[in-house]
Amino acid sequence: MGSSGINAEYMGSSGINAEYMGSSGINAEYMGPLFRGKDNNDQLVKIAQVLGTDGLMAYLRKYDIKLNPVFDGLLGRYGRKPWRKFVNSENRRYVSDDALDFVDKLLRYDHQERLTPREAMTHPYIAKAPSREDLVAQAEATKAKSG
């Protein structure tokens, strides 16, 4: 196990914390699932297609991780895609600069560069969100008006 805390000889079937990055339910403010792979290996390829392979290779070098040889034929070379490329006419009304910044700071290869839970809770996107109490009060007011 290297200094990254990844408990694997090769980076492969568990991916780069693929569960966190790809299937955690982060839908980037209604932009849809970002990394829909048929298995963990395919999911890492999908992640690389968005976050870019330069960042992946830098991460692997930094933590002296060997990429599983299964990726030799799977992983191409990709540039990092800007988050705005995922915004379309169907989701535009849900997307804000703060939402994109929040997603960008969470979805990083290097776990040391991601927001910590405490940092995430103070991010402007989360800080601006209505409290649970406000949402309940709003729902109750709406219900009272309609019935």
DSSP file with accessible surface (Angstrom, degrees, kcal/mol):
  #  RESIDUE AA STRUCTURE BP1 BP2  ACC     N-H-->O    O-->H-N    N-H-->O    O-->H-N    TCO  KAPPA ALPHA  PHI   PSI    X-CA   Y-CA   Z-CA
    1    1 A M              0   0  159      0, 0.0     6,-0.1     0, 0.0     8,-0.1   0.000 360.0 360.0 360.0 130.5    0.0    0.0    0.0
    2    2 A G    >   -     0   0   39      4,-0.7     3,-1.6     6,-0.3    62,-0.1  -0.158 360.0 -85.7 -85.2-176.0    1.4    3.4   -1.0
    3    3 A S  T 3  S+     0   0  105      1,-0.3    -1,-0.1    60,-0.2    61,-0.1   0.634 118.6  73.6 -68.5 -11.2    1.2    6.7    0.8
    4    4 A S  T 3  S-     0   0   13     59,-0.3    -1,-0.3     2,-0.1     3,-0.1   0.646 105.9-119.9 -77.3 -14.4   -2.2    7.4   -0.9
    5    5 A G    <   +     0   0   50     -3,-1.6     2,-0.6     1,-0.3    -2,-0.1   0.522  64.3 144.8  86.4   2.8   -4.0    4.9    1.3
    6    6 A I        -     0   0   30      1,-0.1     2,-1.6     2,-0.1    -4,-0.7  -0.680  44.0-147.9 -78.0 121.2   -5.0    2.8   -1.7
    7    7 A N        +     0   0  143     -2,-0.6     2,-0.3    -6,-0.1    -1,-0.1  -0.546  60.9  93.5 -91.8  69.3   -4.9   -0.8   -0.6
    8    8 A A        -     0   0   36     -2,-1.6    -6,-0.3     1,-0.1     3,-0.1  -0.972  67.1-140.9-158.4 144.2   -4.0   -2.3   -4.0
    9    9 A E  S    S+     0   0  142     -2,-0.3    57,-0.7     1,-0.2     2,-0.4   0.916  98.7  25.2 -67.7 -45.6   -0.8   -3.4   -5.8
   10   10 A Y  E    S-a   66   0A 105     55,-0.1     2,-0.7    -3,-0.1    57,-0.2  -0.916  85.1-118.6-118.3 148.4   -2.3   -2.1   -9.0
   11   11 A M  E    S+a   67   0A   1     55,-3.0    57,-2.9    -2,-0.4     5,-0.1  -0.746  72.9 100.0 -82.0 119.5   -4.9    0.5   -9.6
   12   12 A G    >   +     0   0    1     -2,-0.7     3,-2.2     3,-0.2    -1,-0.1  -0.220  66.5  28.1-160.1-105.8   -7.6   -1.3  -11.3
   13   13 A S  T 3  S+     0   0   85      1,-0.3    27,-0.1    -2,-0.1    -2,-0.1   0.767 125.0  44.3 -59.0 -30.1  -10.9   -2.8  -10.4
   14   14 A S  T 3> S-     0   0   50      1,-0.1     4,-1.5     4,-0.1     5,-0.4   0.623  97.3-164.7 -88.1  -8.8  -11.5   -0.4   -7.5
   15   15 A G  T <4  -     0   0    2     -3,-2.2     2,-1.7     2,-0.2    -3,-0.2  -0.017  49.8 -35.6  61.4-168.6  -10.4    2.5   -9.6
   16   16 A I  T  4 S-     0   0    1      1,-0.2     5,-0.3    -5,-0.1    -1,-0.2  -0.668 114.7 -56.2 -87.4  80.1   -9.5    5.9   -8.2
   17   17 A N  T >> S+     0   0   74     -2,-1.7     4,-2.3     1,-0.1     3,-0.8   0.926  81.4 176.7  45.6  49.9  -12.1    5.7   -5.5
   18   18 A A  H 3X>S+     0   0    0     -4,-1.5     4,-3.1     1,-0.3     5,-0.9   0.824  71.9  61.1 -57.4 -32.8  -14.6    5.2   -8.4
   19   19 A E  H 3>5S+     0   0   92     -5,-0.4     4,-0.7     3,-0.2    -1,-0.3   0.912 110.1  41.8 -61.2 -39.6  -17.4    4.7   -5.9
   20   20 A Y  H <45S+     0   0   66     -3,-0.8     4,-0.4     1,-0.2     6,-0.2   0.942 123.3  36.7 -69.9 -47.3  -16.8    8.3   -4.7
   21   21 A M  H  <5S+     0   0    4     -4,-2.3    -2,-0.2    -5,-0.3    -3,-0.2   0.796 129.6  23.3 -81.2 -28.2  -16.2    9.9   -8.0
   22   22 A G  H  <5S+     0   0   16     -4,-3.1    13,-0.5    -5,-0.3    -3,-0.2   0.782 128.4  24.7-113.8 -31.5  -18.6    8.0  -10.2
   23   23 A S  S  <<S+     0   0   79     -5,-0.9    -3,-0.1    -4,-0.7    -4,-0.1   0.101  80.9 108.8-127.4  25.7  -21.6    6.5   -8.4
   24   24 A S  S    S-     0   0   58     -4,-0.4    -1,-0.1    -6,-0.2     3,-0.1   0.502  95.4-103.3 -81.8  -2.1  -21.9    8.6   -5.3
   25   25 A G  S    S+     0   0   56      1,-0.3     2,-0.8    -3,-0.2    -2,-0.1   0.456  72.8 146.3  93.1  -0.9  -25.0   10.3   -6.5
   26   26 A I        +     0   0   47     -6,-0.2     8,-0.5     1,-0.2    -1,-0.3  -0.613  16.9 172.0 -70.3 111.6  -23.3   13.5   -7.4
   27   27 A N     >> -     0   0   73     -2,-0.8     4,-2.4     6,-0.1     5,-1.0   0.145  46.5-117.3-109.6  18.7  -25.3   14.6  -10.3
   28   28 A A  T  45S-     0   0    4      1,-0.2     3,-0.3     2,-0.2    -2,-0.1   0.917  75.9 -45.8  47.9  57.5  -23.7   18.0  -10.7
   29   29 A E  T  45S-     0   0   44      1,-0.2    -1,-0.2     2,-0.1    65,-0.1   0.962 118.8 -39.9  53.6  56.4  -26.8   20.0  -10.1
   30   30 A Y  T  45S+     0   0  152      1,-0.1    -1,-0.2    65,-0.0    -2,-0.2   0.707 103.5 124.8  70.5  21.5  -29.1   17.9  -12.4
   31   31 A M  T  <5S-     0   0   21     -4,-2.4    -3,-0.2    -3,-0.3    -1,-0.1   0.584  74.0-116.1 -84.4  -9.1  -26.5   17.5  -15.1
   32   32 A G      < -     0   0   24     -5,-1.0    -1,-0.2    59,-0.1     2,-0.0  -0.167  52.3 -33.9  97.0 165.5  -27.0   13.7  -14.9
   33   33 A P        -     0   0   65      0, 0.0     3,-0.3     0, 0.0    -6,-0.1  -0.362  53.0-160.2 -58.1 134.3  -24.5   11.0  -13.9
   34   34 A L  S    S+     0   0   19     -8,-0.5     2,-0.4     1,-0.2   -12,-0.1   0.809  78.2  36.3 -88.7 -32.5  -21.1   12.0  -15.0
   35   35 A F        +     0   0    3    -13,-0.5     2,-1.1   -14,-0.1    -1,-0.2  -0.708  64.5 169.8-128.4  80.4  -19.3    8.6  -15.1
   36   36 A R        +     0   0  175     -2,-0.4     2,-0.3    -3,-0.3   -13,-0.0  -0.750  14.7 167.7 -96.7  93.8  -21.6    5.9  -16.2
   37   37 A G        -     0   0   27     -2,-1.1     6,-0.1     1,-0.1     3,-0.1  -0.754  43.2-132.2-106.2 155.5  -19.4    2.8  -16.7
   38   38 A K  S    S-     0   0  175     -2,-0.3     2,-0.3     1,-0.1    -1,-0.1   0.697  92.6  -4.0 -77.8 -19.9  -20.4   -0.8  -17.2
   39   39 A D  S  > S-     0   0   80      1,-0.0     4,-2.6     0, 0.0     5,-0.2  -0.919  90.0 -84.0-155.4 179.2  -17.8   -1.9  -14.6
   40   40 A N  H  > S+     0   0   54     -2,-0.3     4,-2.1     1,-0.2     5,-0.1   0.872 126.4  51.0 -62.7 -36.7  -15.1   -0.3  -12.4
   41   41 A N  H  > S+     0   0   35      2,-0.2     4,-1.7     1,-0.2    -1,-0.2   0.948 113.3  44.4 -65.0 -46.6  -12.5   -0.4  -15.2
   42   42 A D  H  > S+     0   0   31      1,-0.2     4,-2.5     2,-0.2    -2,-0.2   0.872 110.0  57.3 -64.5 -34.7  -14.9    1.2  -17.7
   43   43 A Q  H  X S+     0   0   16     -4,-2.6     4,-2.5     2,-0.2    -1,-0.2   0.914 103.9  51.7 -64.8 -39.4  -15.8    3.7  -15.1
   44   44 A L  H  X S+     0   0    0     -4,-2.1     4,-2.7     2,-0.2    -1,-0.2   0.909 108.9  51.3 -63.9 -38.5  -12.2    4.8  -14.7
   45   45 A V  H  X S+     0   0    9     -4,-1.7     4,-2.1     2,-0.2    -2,-0.2   0.939 110.0  49.6 -61.7 -43.7  -12.0    5.3  -18.4
   46   46 A K  H  X S+     0   0   65     -4,-2.5     4,-0.8     2,-0.2    -2,-0.2   0.896 110.5  50.2 -62.1 -40.5  -15.2    7.4  -18.3
   47   47 A I  H >X S+     0   0    0     -4,-2.5     4,-3.4     1,-0.2     3,-1.1   0.942 110.1  50.1 -62.6 -45.0  -13.6    9.4  -15.4
   48   48 A A  H 3X S+     0   0    0     -4,-2.7     4,-1.8     1,-0.3    -2,-0.2   0.851 103.0  60.6 -63.7 -32.9  -10.4    9.9  -17.5
   49   49 A Q  H 3< S+     0   0   54     -4,-2.1    -1,-0.3    -5,-0.2    -2,-0.2   0.760 118.0  30.3 -65.9 -23.0  -12.5   11.1  -20.5
   50   50 A V  H << S+     0   0    7     -3,-1.1    31,-3.0    -4,-0.8    -2,-0.2   0.843 128.0  36.3 -99.8 -50.8  -13.8   14.0  -18.3
   51   51 A L  H  < S-     0   0    4     -4,-3.4     4,-0.3    29,-0.2    29,-0.3   0.619 111.7-119.0 -82.9 -11.4  -10.9   14.7  -15.9
   52   52 A G     X  -     0   0    2     -4,-1.8     4,-1.0    -5,-0.4    27,-0.2   0.216   9.8-103.7  89.0 150.3   -8.2   14.1  -18.5
   53   53 A T  H  > S+     0   0    4     25,-2.5     4,-2.9     2,-0.2     5,-0.2   0.761 112.7  66.9 -82.4 -23.2   -5.4   11.5  -18.6
   54   54 A D  H  > S+     0   0   92     24,-0.7     4,-2.4     1,-0.2    -1,-0.2   0.936 104.0  46.1 -61.5 -43.5   -2.7   14.1  -17.7
   55   55 A G  H  > S+     0   0   34     -4,-0.3     4,-2.1     2,-0.2    -1,-0.2   0.885 112.2  51.3 -64.8 -38.2   -4.2   14.4  -14.2
   56   56 A L  H  X S+     0   0    0     -4,-1.0     4,-2.5     2,-0.2    -2,-0.2   0.947 111.3  46.6 -63.2 -47.2   -4.6   10.7  -13.9
   57   57 A M  H  X S+     0   0   62     -4,-2.9     4,-2.5     1,-0.2    -2,-0.2   0.893 111.0  52.3 -65.2 -38.3   -0.9   10.1  -14.8
   58   58 A A  H  X S+     0   0   44     -4,-2.4     4,-2.8    -5,-0.2    -1,-0.2   0.915 110.4  49.1 -62.3 -41.2    0.2   12.9  -12.4
   59   59 A Y  H  X S+     0   0   11     -4,-2.1     4,-2.0     2,-0.2    -2,-0.2   0.934 110.6  49.5 -62.6 -46.3   -1.7   11.2   -9.6
   60   60 A L  H  <>S+     0   0   11     -4,-2.5     5,-2.8     1,-0.2     4,-0.3   0.910 114.1  45.5 -61.3 -42.7   -0.3    7.8  -10.4
   61   61 A R  H ><5S+     0   0  176     -4,-2.5     3,-1.2     3,-0.2    -2,-0.2   0.931 109.1  55.8 -65.7 -44.8    3.3    9.2  -10.4
   62   62 A K  H 3<5S+     0   0  119     -4,-2.8    -2,-0.2     1,-0.3    -1,-0.2   0.880 119.3  31.3 -56.0 -41.3    2.8   11.2   -7.2
   63   63 A Y  T 3<5S-     0   0   18     -4,-2.0   -59,-0.3    -5,-0.2    -1,-0.3   0.268 108.2-119.2-104.8  12.0    1.7    8.2   -5.2
   64   64 A D  T < 5 +     0   0  132     -3,-1.2     2,-0.4    -4,-0.3    -3,-0.2   0.924  56.0 161.7  50.7  52.1    3.9    5.7   -7.1
   65   65 A I      < -     0   0   25     -5,-2.8     2,-0.5    -6,-0.2    -1,-0.2  -0.865  34.0-140.1-105.1 135.2    0.8    3.7   -8.2
   66   66 A K  E     -a   10   0A 107    -57,-0.7   -55,-3.0    -2,-0.4     2,-0.3  -0.830  19.3-128.1 -94.4 129.1    1.0    1.2  -11.1
   67   67 A L  E     -a   11   0A  39     -2,-0.5   -55,-0.2   -57,-0.2     5,-0.1  -0.569  34.2-100.7 -75.3 135.3   -2.0    1.2  -13.4
   68   68 A N    >   -     0   0   47    -57,-2.9     3,-2.3    -2,-0.3     4,-0.2  -0.311  27.7-124.4 -55.1 133.7   -3.4   -2.2  -13.9
   69   69 A P  G >  S+     0   0   68      0, 0.0     3,-2.1     0, 0.0     4,-0.4   0.718 103.4  80.3 -57.3 -18.3   -2.2   -3.6  -17.3
   70   70 A V  G >  S+     0   0   65      1,-0.3     3,-0.6     2,-0.1     4,-0.3   0.808  86.3  60.1 -58.5 -24.2   -5.9   -4.1  -18.2
   71   71 A F  G <> S+     0   0    2     -3,-2.3     4,-2.7     1,-0.2     3,-0.4   0.601  76.8  92.2 -81.7  -9.2   -6.0   -0.4  -19.1
   72   72 A D  G <4 S+     0   0  134     -3,-2.1    -1,-0.2     1,-0.3    -2,-0.1   0.884 100.8  27.5 -53.6 -40.5   -3.2   -0.7  -21.7
   73   73 A G  T <4 S+     0   0   78     -3,-0.6    -1,-0.3    -4,-0.4    -2,-0.2   0.550 125.1  50.1 -97.6  -7.1   -5.8   -1.2  -24.4
   74   74 A L  T  4 S+     0   0   83     -3,-0.4     2,-0.7    -4,-0.3    -2,-0.2   0.803  91.4  73.8 -99.4 -36.7   -8.7    0.7  -22.8
   75   75 A L     <  +     0   0   26     -4,-2.7    -1,-0.1     1,-0.1   -30,-0.0  -0.744  56.8 177.5 -94.2 114.3   -7.3    4.0  -21.7
   76   76 A G        -     0   0   39     -2,-0.7     2,-0.5   -31,-0.1    -2,-0.1   0.050  41.3 -80.8 -87.1-153.6   -6.6    6.6  -24.5
   77   77 A R        +     0   0  185    -25,-0.0     2,-0.4   -24,-0.0    -1,-0.0  -0.975  52.8 174.5-119.3 122.5   -5.4   10.1  -24.1
   78   78 A Y        -     0   0   69     -2,-0.5   -25,-2.5   -30,-0.1   -24,-0.7  -0.971  25.2-133.9-131.6 143.8   -8.0   12.7  -23.1
   79   79 A G        -     0   0   56     -2,-0.4   -27,-0.4   -27,-0.2     2,-0.3  -0.526  42.3 -90.5 -86.5 160.3   -7.9   16.4  -22.2
   80   80 A R        -     0   0  115    -29,-0.3   -29,-0.2    -2,-0.2   -30,-0.1  -0.552  41.2-137.3 -72.0 131.5   -9.8   17.7  -19.2
   81   81 A K        -     0   0   90    -31,-3.0     2,-0.1    -2,-0.3    -1,-0.0  -0.745  17.0-118.4 -90.8 135.2  -13.3   18.8  -20.1
   82   82 A P    >   -     0   0   76      0, 0.0     3,-1.9     0, 0.0     4,-0.2  -0.461  21.5-123.9 -68.5 143.3  -14.7   22.0  -18.7
   83   83 A W  G >  S+     0   0   19      1,-0.3     3,-2.1     2,-0.2     4,-0.2   0.804 107.0  71.3 -59.9 -28.9  -17.8   21.4  -16.5
   84   84 A R  G >  S+     0   0  121      1,-0.3     3,-1.6     2,-0.2    -1,-0.3   0.766  82.2  72.7 -60.0 -23.5  -19.8   23.9  -18.7
   85   85 A K  G <  S+     0   0  152     -3,-1.9    -1,-0.3     1,-0.3    -2,-0.2   0.715  93.0  56.0 -64.1 -18.0  -19.7   21.2  -21.5
   86   86 A F  G <  S+     0   0   47     -3,-2.1     2,-0.4    -4,-0.2    -1,-0.3   0.490  86.1  97.8 -91.6  -5.6  -22.2   19.3  -19.4
   87   87 A V    <   +     0   0   18     -3,-1.6     2,-0.3    -4,-0.2   -56,-0.1  -0.712  50.0 162.6 -85.8 132.5  -24.7   22.1  -19.2
   88   88 A N    >>  -     0   0   71     -2,-0.4     4,-2.1     1,-0.0     3,-0.7  -0.816  55.1 -84.8-138.7-178.5  -27.5   21.9  -21.8
   89   89 A S  T 34 S+     0   0  104     -2,-0.3     4,-0.3     1,-0.2    -2,-0.0   0.800 123.6  54.3 -62.9 -27.8  -30.9   23.5  -22.4
   90   90 A E  T 34 S+     0   0  160      1,-0.2    -1,-0.2     2,-0.1    -3,-0.1   0.791 121.8  25.0 -77.5 -28.8  -32.6   20.8  -20.1
   91   91 A N  T X> S+     0   0    7     -3,-0.7     3,-2.1     1,-0.1     4,-0.7   0.518  90.0 100.8-113.6  -5.7  -30.4   21.5  -17.1
   92   92 A R  G >< S+     0   0  146     -4,-2.1     3,-1.1     1,-0.3    -3,-0.1   0.851  78.7  58.6 -52.1 -39.1  -29.2   25.1  -17.5
   93   93 A R  G 34 S+     0   0  199     -4,-0.3    -1,-0.3     1,-0.3    -2,-0.1   0.724 107.9  47.1 -67.6 -18.8  -31.8   26.4  -15.0
   94   94 A Y  G <4 S+     0   0   77     -3,-2.1     2,-0.4   -65,-0.1    -1,-0.3   0.562  96.0  89.1 -94.4 -12.0  -30.4   24.2  -12.3
   95   95 A V    <<  +     0   0   20     -3,-1.1     2,-0.3    -4,-0.7   -66,-0.1  -0.751  49.1 174.2 -98.3 134.0  -26.7   25.0  -12.8
   96   96 A S     >  -     0   0   47     -2,-0.4     4,-2.3     1,-0.1     5,-0.2  -0.868  45.2-110.2-127.7 164.3  -24.9   27.8  -11.2
   97   97 A D  H  > S+     0   0  114     -2,-0.3     4,-2.4     1,-0.2     5,-0.2   0.899 121.4  52.8 -59.1 -39.8  -21.2   28.9  -11.1
   98   98 A D  H  > S+     0   0   36      2,-0.2     4,-2.5     1,-0.2    27,-0.3   0.893 107.3  51.4 -64.3 -38.3  -21.1   27.9   -7.4
   99   99 A A  H  > S+     0   0    2      2,-0.2     4,-2.5     1,-0.2    -2,-0.2   0.936 111.6  46.6 -64.1 -44.8  -22.5   24.4   -8.3
  100  100 A L  H  X S+     0   0   15     -4,-2.3     4,-2.6     1,-0.2    -2,-0.2   0.902 112.8  49.6 -65.0 -39.5  -19.9   23.9  -11.0
  101  101 A D  H  X S+     0   0   53     -4,-2.4     4,-2.2    -5,-0.2    -1,-0.2   0.912 110.3  51.4 -64.7 -40.8  -17.1   25.1   -8.7
  102  102 A F  H  X S+     0   0   28     -4,-2.5     4,-1.2     2,-0.2    -2,-0.2   0.947 112.0  45.6 -61.1 -48.5  -18.3   22.7   -6.0
  103  103 A V  H >X S+     0   0    6     -4,-2.5     4,-2.8     1,-0.2     3,-0.7   0.930 111.4  53.5 -61.3 -44.3  -18.3   19.7   -8.3
  104  104 A D  H 3< S+     0   0   35     -4,-2.6    -1,-0.2     1,-0.2    -2,-0.2   0.899 109.4  47.8 -59.4 -38.3  -14.9   20.7   -9.6
  105  105 A K  H 3< S+     0   0   72     -4,-2.2    10,-1.6     1,-0.2    -1,-0.2   0.678 116.1  44.4 -80.1 -15.6  -13.5   20.8   -6.1
  106  106 A L  H << S+     0   0   14     -4,-1.2     2,-1.4    -3,-0.7    -2,-0.2   0.808 102.7  65.5 -90.9 -37.6  -15.0   17.4   -5.2
  107  107 A L     <  +     0   0    0     -4,-2.8     2,-0.4    -5,-0.2    -1,-0.2  -0.642  69.7 131.6 -95.4  82.5  -14.1   15.5   -8.4
  108  108 A R        -     0   0   57     -2,-1.4     6,-0.1    -3,-0.2    -3,-0.0  -0.965  58.3-134.5-126.6 145.1  -10.4   15.4   -8.3
  109  109 A Y  S    S+     0   0   12     -2,-0.4     2,-0.6   -58,-0.1    -1,-0.1   0.948  93.1  70.5 -60.3 -49.0   -8.1   12.4   -8.8
  110  110 A D  S >> S-     0   0    8      1,-0.2     3,-1.9    -3,-0.1     4,-0.8  -0.609  71.0-155.0 -80.1 115.3   -6.0   13.3   -5.9
  111  111 A H  T 34 S+     0   0   51     -2,-0.6     3,-0.3     1,-0.3    -1,-0.2   0.772  94.3  62.1 -59.0 -25.5   -7.8   12.7   -2.6
  112  112 A Q  T 34 S+     0   0  137      1,-0.2    -1,-0.3    -3,-0.0     4,-0.1   0.694 103.6  49.2 -74.4 -18.6   -5.6   15.4   -1.0
  113  113 A E  T <4 S+     0   0  107     -3,-1.9    -1,-0.2     2,-0.1    -2,-0.2   0.596  91.4  97.5 -94.3 -15.0   -6.9   18.0   -3.4
  114  114 A R  S  < S-     0   0   23     -4,-0.8    -8,-0.2    -3,-0.3    -9,-0.1  -0.384  87.3 -94.7 -71.7 154.4  -10.6   17.3   -2.8
  115  115 A L        -     0   0   30    -10,-1.6    -1,-0.1   -13,-0.2    -2,-0.1  -0.410  37.8-128.1 -62.3 140.4  -12.7   19.3   -0.5
  116  116 A T     >  -     0   0   64      1,-0.1     4,-3.0    -2,-0.1     5,-0.2  -0.449  30.3-102.6 -77.7 163.9  -12.9   17.8    3.0
  117  117 A P  H  > S+     0   0  109      0, 0.0     4,-2.3     0, 0.0     5,-0.1   0.922 125.4  50.4 -55.1 -40.6  -16.4   17.4    4.4
  118  118 A R  H  > S+     0   0  206      1,-0.2     4,-0.9     2,-0.2     5,-0.1   0.926 112.1  46.3 -64.4 -43.5  -15.9   20.5    6.6
  119  119 A E  H >> S+     0   0   94      1,-0.2     3,-0.6     2,-0.2     4,-0.5   0.902 110.8  53.7 -64.5 -39.5  -14.7   22.5    3.6
  120  120 A A  H >< S+     0   0   13     -4,-3.0     3,-1.1     1,-0.2     6,-0.3   0.899 104.0  55.4 -61.7 -41.3  -17.6   21.3    1.5
  121  121 A M  H 3< S+     0   0  128     -4,-2.3    -1,-0.2     1,-0.3    -2,-0.2   0.743 111.0  44.9 -65.6 -22.1  -20.1   22.4    4.1
  122  122 A T  H << S+     0   0  104     -4,-0.9    -1,-0.3    -3,-0.6    -2,-0.2   0.429  84.4 117.9-101.1   0.9  -18.7   26.0    4.0
  123  123 A H  S XX S-     0   0   10     -3,-1.1     4,-3.2    -4,-0.5     3,-0.7  -0.399  77.1-117.7 -64.5 142.6  -18.5   26.1    0.2
  124  124 A P  H 3> S+     0   0   60      0, 0.0     4,-2.1     0, 0.0     5,-0.2   0.843 112.7  59.4 -53.0 -34.4  -20.8   28.9   -1.2
  125  125 A Y  H 34 S+     0   0   64    -27,-0.3     4,-0.4     1,-0.2   -26,-0.1   0.929 115.6  33.4 -61.7 -43.7  -22.9   26.4   -3.1
  126  126 A I  H X4 S+     0   0   49     -3,-0.7     3,-1.2    -6,-0.3    -1,-0.2   0.898 114.9  57.6 -78.1 -40.9  -23.8   24.6    0.2
  127  127 A A  H 3< S+     0   0   70     -4,-3.2    -2,-0.2     1,-0.3    -1,-0.2   0.834 107.1  49.5 -61.3 -31.1  -23.8   27.7    2.4
  128  128 A K  T 3< S+     0   0  151     -4,-2.1    -1,-0.3    -5,-0.3    -2,-0.2   0.611  87.0 108.4 -82.6 -13.5  -26.5   29.3    0.1
  129  129 A A  S <  S-     0   0   54     -3,-1.2    -3,-0.0    -4,-0.4    -4,-0.0  -0.362  80.6-104.4 -66.2 142.8  -28.7   26.2    0.2
  130  130 A P        -     0   0   78      0, 0.0    -1,-0.1     0, 0.0    -2,-0.1  -0.353  39.1-108.5 -65.7 148.5  -31.9   26.6    2.3
  131  131 A S     >  -     0   0   45      1,-0.1     4,-2.2    -3,-0.1     5,-0.2  -0.282  25.5-110.3 -71.5 162.9  -31.9   24.9    5.6
  132  132 A R  H  > S+     0   0  196      1,-0.2     4,-2.6     2,-0.2     5,-0.2   0.911 120.7  54.4 -59.8 -40.6  -34.0   21.8    6.2
  133  133 A E  H  > S+     0   0  138      1,-0.2     4,-2.6     2,-0.2    -1,-0.2   0.904 107.3  50.1 -61.5 -41.4  -36.2   23.9    8.5
  134  134 A D  H  > S+     0   0   96      2,-0.2     4,-2.5     1,-0.2    -1,-0.2   0.904 111.0  49.2 -63.6 -41.1  -36.8   26.4    5.8
  135  135 A L  H  X S+     0   0   84     -4,-2.2     4,-2.5     2,-0.2    -2,-0.2   0.910 112.0  48.0 -65.4 -41.1  -37.7   23.7    3.3
  136  136 A V  H  X S+     0   0   64     -4,-2.6     4,-2.8     2,-0.2     5,-0.2   0.939 112.7  48.6 -64.9 -44.6  -40.1   22.1    5.7
  137  137 A A  H  X S+     0   0   53     -4,-2.6     4,-2.5     1,-0.2    -2,-0.2   0.912 111.9  49.6 -61.6 -40.7  -41.7   25.5    6.5
  138  138 A Q  H  X S+     0   0  123     -4,-2.5     4,-2.4     2,-0.2    -1,-0.2   0.920 111.6  48.1 -64.7 -42.8  -42.0   26.2    2.8
  139  139 A A  H  X S+     0   0   61     -4,-2.5     4,-2.5     1,-0.2    -2,-0.2   0.911 112.3  49.3 -64.6 -41.5  -43.6   22.8    2.1
  140  140 A E  H  X S+     0   0  126     -4,-2.8     4,-2.6     2,-0.2    -2,-0.2   0.903 110.8  50.0 -65.7 -39.5  -46.1   23.3    5.0
  141  141 A A  H  X S+     0   0   50     -4,-2.5     4,-2.0    -5,-0.2    -2,-0.2   0.920 111.6  48.4 -64.8 -40.7  -47.0   26.8    3.7
  142  142 A T  H  X S+     0   0   87     -4,-2.4     4,-1.7     1,-0.2    -2,-0.2   0.922 112.4  48.7 -65.0 -42.3  -47.6   25.4    0.2
  143  143 A K  H  X S+     0   0  160     -4,-2.5     4,-0.9     1,-0.2    -2,-0.2   0.908 110.1  51.5 -65.2 -40.9  -49.7   22.6    1.6
  144  144 A A  H  < S+     0   0   76     -4,-2.6     3,-0.3     1,-0.2    -1,-0.2   0.879 109.4  50.8 -64.4 -38.2  -51.8   25.0    3.7
  145  145 A K  H  < S+     0   0  186     -4,-2.0    -1,-0.2     1,-0.2    -2,-0.2   0.853 112.9  46.0 -67.5 -34.6  -52.4   27.2    0.7
  146  146 A S  H  <        0   0  100     -4,-1.7    -1,-0.2    -5,-0.2    -2,-0.2   0.572 360.0 360.0 -88.0  -8.9  -53.6   24.3   -1.4
  147  147 A G     <        0   0   99     -4,-0.9    -3,-0.2    -3,-0.3    -2,-0.1   0.286 360.0 360.0-157.0 360.0  -55.9   22.7    1.0
